[in-house]
Every structure is written in C-alpha cells, then in structure tokens.
C-alpha cells in the first residue's frame, strides 16, 4: 500500500525523493538532511515517537530547493540562506522544477552579456 502524496514522509523516504545516492552498505545518506536542518531554520520536520523525523510536502519542497541550489547551482550555504530569507526564493521554485543546469544558464548569461556589449 502506497502512501498518499500528502502523507508525512520519513527521512529515508525523503532521501529517495531527493535522489541521494546509496553508500556502499546500500543506505541513503540521511545525515545530509539532518545537517541541512541545522543550517536552515526553515526546515522543520515533525519529530515524533523516539525522535523519528517526519516531513510534510512543504518541508520536502524546501529540501528540493536547497539541494538544487547547493548541488546543481554550486552555491554556498550562506548564499542559500540569503536566498531563502529573501522574497526571490519564490521565483526559484520555477527554476528548480525545470531543473535548469548551471552550464545551460551560464551559456545564456554569456550570450546576454555579448549582446549588451554590442549595444554599447
């Protein structure tokens, strides 16, 4: 029986959703998620019986955004904190959903800068 989309997910399920790679023992690196909880105050799982973490859809979407910014965009933790504390973070939801790779974005920025130089 599968969980509904709105059901709370365990930390292991969230690691699968985020597509973390398994280690040599076949376990998912849940320590990364726990570390991100310490760094980003916005990530607040429900902690229930015997300190088990449960994540709702909002927390999972935030973790997706953090992963996208850190791993795919190459940002620092401090940079991600600034974005998450800013209103700009709402616009990043669209970018994260489309999974624009850093290389594609860089090429577009280079083309734009060349056009601007020609206009001057």
N, C-alpha and C positions, 0 to 999 in steps of 0.2 A: 504494500500500500504506500503510495507516494504522498508526500506532504503537499499541502496546497501552497501556492505561490506566496500567500500572506502569512504563512506559519513561521514561527521563530525557527532559526537555524542554529545548529551547534557550530562551534569554532571549526571543527573538521569539515562540515558541510560548506562553510564559508570559504575555507581554503580551496575546496574543489571548485566552487563558483568562481573564485579569483584565478583559477588555473595555475596554482602553485605547483611546482614540480616535486615529485616524491623524492625522499632521500634514499640512501642505499638500503635501508631497512623497510622501505615501502610506506613510510609515514609522511604525511604532509607537514610542511614547516609552519605549524601554528604559532610558533614563537614570534614570527614576524608580525602577525596580527596583534599579539599581546604587546609587543614593543610599540606598534603604532598607537595602541590605546594609551600608552604612557606619554606619547608625544603630541597627540591631537586630542584636545579636550572634547571635541565634537563627537568622537566615537565613544558611545556609552552603551555597552551591551547590558542586558538584564543578567544579573548574577543570582542564580537560584541554588537549589539544593547542592550542597557540598562544593560551592564555588564554581559550578559549571556556568559557562557563558552561553547566552542565547542572543542572537542578533535578529532584529527586525529588518524589513525591507529598506528603511531609511538608513540604518547603520551599514547595511551591505552596499548600498549605492555610494555612500560616503567612502567606504573602503575601496570600491572600484575606482573612484575618483583619485584617491590617494595613490593607489597602485599606478594608475595611468600617469599621474604627474611625476612620481618618483622613478618608475621603471622605464616608461616609454618616452617621457619628455626629458628625463635626466635632471630634474630639479632637485634642489637640496630640501631637507626637512624644513629649514627656516623659510625657504621660498614657498613651500606648500602651505605652511602655517599662515603666511601673509595672504595668500590667495583664499584660503578657507575662511579667514577673518574678514574678507572683503566681499563686496557685492558681486564682483566679477565671477565668483565661483559658480553662480547660477548659469552663466553662459558656457562654462566648461562642461556642463552636463551634455550639451550637444556635441562638443568635440570628443569627449570620452566615448559616447555612444557610437560615433562614427569611426573611432579608433584611427585617427589620423596619425600616421607615423611621423617621427621627428624629421626624417630625411625628406619626406614629401613637403612638409611645412617649411623646411629650410630652403628647398628649391623655389617654392613660391615666394618666399621673402626675398631671395636673391633676384628673382625676376622683377619684383616690385621695386627694389632699390635701383636696378638698372634703368627702369622706366623713369623713375624720379630723377636720376642723374641726367638722362637725356632731356627731360623737360627743363632743367636748369640751364 
